[in-house]
Amino acid sequence: MSAATAISPDSGPIGRPPLVPLATLIGRELREENSDTPIVKYEYYNYAKRGEDLVLIKPDCLRVPNDPSTSFSVFGVFDGHNGVSAAVYSKEHLLDHVMSAVPEGISRDEWLQTLPRALVAGFVKCDIDFQRRGEVSGTTATLVVIDGLTVTVASVGDSRCILVTPGGELSLLTVDHRLDDNEDEVNRVRASGGEVGRLNICGGQEVGPLRCWPGGLCLSRSIGDMDVGEFIVPVPHVKQVKLPSTGGRLIIASDGIWDAMKSDVAVKSCRGLFTKEAARTIVKNALRTSGLKDDTTCLVVDVITTVRNVTAGAELSLPSPKKAQKLKALFFGKRSHSMGDEGKAGRASRSVGSVEELFEEGSAMLEERLPSRASSDPFRCAICQVQQSPTEDLLMDSDTEKSQNQLDGPFLCTDCRKKKDAMEGKNRPPKPPKNR
């Protein structure tokens, strides 16, 4: 029996296809789509060992029903552990929870500014609802929202999203929440009441990666994992960037990829390939390096635009075959063997602009991540979006100095506030005094 199951729609023999310059790709896509708006192309490839990796692909979302001008795309990778239940639930419900936290009737600019906070609320709501089911499964989650040239990524766990531009600029859009690699998260977990250490074997020898106890989870953030402790939080790291006018490529993958290769190696391995062959090549190279030790999933998303010369502000015409050859290196193509051509490609890549960072925040403190209560709707929970009645207790609390300070922050219903306090270690019982 085979140890691996391919879940790609194309399971034929692997052959190295010819490299395709960006100019040719752009010309073909724009002629087919007859549009100057960015075109999103995507494919994924997967080898399963436990069947706990899931992929979310929603390329045709509408923020306002029946209004194509409000379209956006969503992609996600969920790497489950201790069962697949949390990954399945997150794939099916996370986006709905995020969108429920986006106010209706807002403009596109307001939507993009609101999205980072809505992602935080959606992740926490997804975790609360899943834990109510009483299942012990957990999952990483990396959710990518693409609206035009604006890319917003929210993540918990150690799946990763990287971005590469036609000019070769590589950006990591996620932060690994793996205790072995993140000292800030180790300190946060300990401050919240968790214990962090390696597995003890006979004789007190410590082996393996850092883990959080109880439970022994190697991650500090996830969705689910109700048996581990509330200090394992679902609050995501969020980063929002604007792509250059030449677009870019996103590589979203589970740790089965990143345990086997570095980000720049993944980029180089798929340079010059269309999305389907790019995803397949990255997975195959990872398996060739480390074998099938875990589910191994890679999703490649290309945001394709017309090539623009940012410095001159003029749109470049589709190049002749000679010019196309010189532009190969601009977008995932192999470098030219000619030093002269390489120098020209380098100058061209610098002229098309680079990634613009719009927002980044990774704090686990919800007061810093959620919107302040609106004066028009002060008792709507910022996480579950349930409207609360202004009861006598709420009104009495508003007279205290402590509650007056809270009025400047997000309003949370009783259940969501309990979740917040538990994540911050405020509900844990005091430790008994040590015997002298």
Steps between C-alpha positions, in 0.01 A plus 500: 500500500632840410605719790385814323187611322518776243207741524592711202260499206794414275677180594677436171873459454710796597686669219680831496288737288655781301552824687248771421599868520259725686439710190364201311288396799358848543418539132319168492300561818403857416383402154291218649355706784478832312564687823761727652420388857734250667440139407536237773625157392549216750571131540589273791675168542489270800639174630313362802640292783224555758248687287491800736604773253213689335496777238244780461457655154236771443607717205164671436381648830279810500502745791167641381262243347448536124765775474802374299694816585530371860663169403792350690671162528573286805749215536592301807704209631397314818737245654306296755639298787346252744237435233361695207188646666642847577641535150167403342305739723741787431491444126119508503436785747802726547430729204135542604611605850744751353240653270245527782741742669512729194245786522248525218492788257864600527724610213787293360759709685307454825470127431874462458566700818244297695614161371798447739273543805225289345751219448589505870134487602430221250787282619400536867132437423591189300702369795223568754235331287715197423596449865131495592475177301718330763752357255872506574629546146698809403625664183730763364331752272645727233235711327586725204261769371582659162316814389657649189866552588438499876585174677404440864626189680396372844662194655534289812739208521791414274353487152656780301425747220779658299482760225737551209475788256611511135808692612603213727400662831414229754272579795385275784137590573458276805673435832567146620327431833728210580638510853847389390530802270315779684634615837231767534232234480680285759498794740134576428390140564690485827360835612149367428552194719628240255811291544751476218764229482628202310389141543667326793610140459672261736770664707358850457644542152310756290435418136309643207360848438364738759142415593223658701371296794245361561444349159850514354413725205795652313296805393403804702204604283234289330126454457353233728725299736262535795693233693826696493407823681361842417850648478521333158316786329321543164601867463671522159799689377367727223694667223363710215706604198445658162664330205691696239321569173662189354322266744662212683495134598381364836616161629278374784606170651486281809806418709558186297653736245683738732656224709668381179602823327556869560280765346755612240558140393127454446490814286797397288365149447184628328645795309366508146215253564125544482309459826413131457855393425638742761295345782583149383872575478520651848326197655712251306820676601393504865427127491828435324681686780333361812262223393132481591518570873185715512217620279664720238289767332587795276265756347642742241308816411608743227364855492556599136476856374617703205868592527541865586806718513447673832778751454371623166136441589439348158362158421742277319375350176512125464856430396636344188664156539841666548371731771308216659824305531657790689200517735516134599662575831229745595251234599609157619720438194851361511776752501663574169842352443606833353633746757391786276143378482498431875607857569221636282247275671619622840453863400156422361393320817595795716292730283174310550472571873497278805265372767340771714425397859164637615444326835661244731407394852562180692400578859290242684326773706148548367474860623776583252349302213125573502319827420385736772127488560300717263299781652203399285515134608691486831371161618568281197766240580812559290556122466168319469311809371204425731313813610475524879228683690633785716411327826515664839829324574658643185374849579620479860839376388533799268517725806823347623837627390601152385196458279534854370843406373349189339257722308798612295570141398291225339175389658487125566202293611532288813610182319754675280641695795546172687691369198717812492575483873585131478743559212674766707520274807260708709276204588765259620495413870784639710793270555521356852777648714821303515578319824782658687 
